[in-house]
């Protein structure tokens, strides 16, 4: 008797699920890998001037310089 009130899920194909998720993500411009990477590399956008240019975060810039130096050192001592 209790199972009569339970909502049964409808089977959907993978194409329908992919299309639904794609539409959901496109409707939400604040979600996505590109936004995550931009927020990781740049300072937060100004709520008063959203079109203003964003500057690089100092920690991100330092990390990029250190990784570039390590890769350059590795390549120099192993291949030259």
N, C-alpha and C positions, 0 to 999 in steps of 0.2 A: 504494500500500500504506500509506503514511503517513497518508492522509486517512481511513482507516477508523477510526482511534482518536480523531479530532478530535470534540469535542462540538459539535453543530450547534445554534445558537440557535433557540428557538421563536418564531414570529411572535406578537406580542401587539398588541392594539388600544390606542389612546391612553387609553381609559376604564380598561382593566385596569392600565396603567402608572400613571395618575393615582391610582387606588385603592390600588395597592401603595405608592406614595410617601407618600400621605396616612396610611396605616396605619403606615408606618415612622416618620414624623415624630411622630405621636401617641403612639407607644410610647416616644419619647425626649423627656421633658419638658425636658431641658436644651438642646434645639435649637429655634430658631425666631426669627423677626424680633422678636416681642414681648420675648423674653428678651434679645436683643441690644440693643434700645433701652433696656430697663430697666437693663441693666448699663452702658450708656453714660452714663445720666443719674444713677444712684445709686451710692453706695459699695458695695463688695462685701458680701454677706450674711455674718453671723457664723456660722462652722460650729458654734459652741456654742449659739447661740440663733437658729435659722433663722426663727422667727416674729417676731423683733424688727424694729422699724421701721428702714428704711434711710434715711439722710440724703442729700440732693442733693450731688453733687460740686461743689466750688467752681469748677472750670474750666468745667463745663457751665453752671452758673448765670451765670458771667461771660459766656460766649458768648451765652446767651439774652438777657441784658441789653443787650449790645452790638448784637446783631442787631435787637432791639426798638427800640433807640434809633435805629439807622440807618433802619429802616423808618418810624418815626415822623417823623424828619427829612425823608425823601424825600416822604412823604405831605403833610406840612405845607408844604414849599416848592413842591410841584408842584400841589397842589389847593386851597390856601387863600390 
